[in-house]
Each structure stands twice: as C-alpha cells, then as structure tokens.
C-alpha cells in the first residue's frame, strides 16, 4: 500500500461523513478533481489515488484558499 492510497482513503471517508468538506488534492500545485460526496468511499479514494503525485508542496492548498479568500480549518 502506498501513502497516496492511505491519504485518499482518509480524505474520501471524511468527505463521505462531511459532504460540505472541501478536499484539495495537491502535489507541486493544487490538482483539480471532482468528487461526489454521495459516491462510495472507495470510488472517491480511487479517483484521488489516481491523480498525479510526487510533489510535496504543502503550501499549495493554503495559497489556493488565500486566492479565493476562503477560510480553512
């Protein structure tokens, strides 16, 4: 099992339980991904795990939120 698989599974589970949650996948930059909170956890986890990975720019989602003047928690 890869780290991306675990991260995708956790994010998909959070989204399933909290449909208003915004999952912001990233590598070097934020990666666009449409997730449906009504899909199964495994469907969303597969979508997330299939995204390009390798970058570790943890500030990318924060910059994305700042650009939108959104509040993160």
C-alpha positions, 0 to 999 in steps of 0.5 A: 500500500502506498501513502497516496492510497492511505491519504485518499482513503482518509480524505474520501471517508471524511468527505463521505461523513462531511459532504460540505468538506472541501478536499484539495488534492495537491502535489507541486500545485493544487490538482483539480478533481471532482468528487461526489460526496454521495459516491462510495468511499472507495470510488472517491479514494480511487479517483484521488489515488489516481491523480498525479503525485510526487510533489510535496508542496504543502503550501499549495492548498493554503495559497489556493484558499488565500486566492479565493479568500476562503477560510480553512480549518 
